[in-house]
Amino acid sequence: QVQLVESGGGLVQAGGSLRLSCAASGTIFSINVMGWYRQAPGMQRELVAGMSAGGSTNYADSVKGRFTISRDNAKNTVYLQMNRLKPEDTAVYYCSLVHYRLGRNYDYWGQGTQVTVSS
């Protein structure tokens, strides 16, 4: 079983920065992707950014150039540096991990951390 523990959310003014962290524990297969999703009230959960263990990244268009995902594989930790935050970035941010073995994928989610950007 895998557990994900997030930290770093909070309240910030527009234009400010926050850094989210997510530490994974348990047995994690070497082929994996860690990432961040967010869900605003009344909206569907959406991908913010993802990063494979090999270092490939992808970002939502709305955060490109402002957010940076990184990870420390030795610590099984993924980070999301969020700069130039906008009120529309307000959401609950969820850490995710997907790992793959023998043709199957296994999905895990963190408990979520609130990010609120005031105008």
Beta strands, then each sheet from edge to edge (+ up, - down):
strand 1: 2-7
strand 2: 10-13
strand 3: 18-26
strand 4: 32-39
strand 5: 46-52
strand 6: 57-59
strand 7: 67-72
strand 8: 77-82
strand 9: 91-101
strand 10: 104-109
strand 11: 113-118
sheet 1: 1+ 3- 8+ 7-
sheet 2: 2+ 11+ 9- 4+ 5- 6+
sheet 3: 2+ 11+ 9- 10+
end
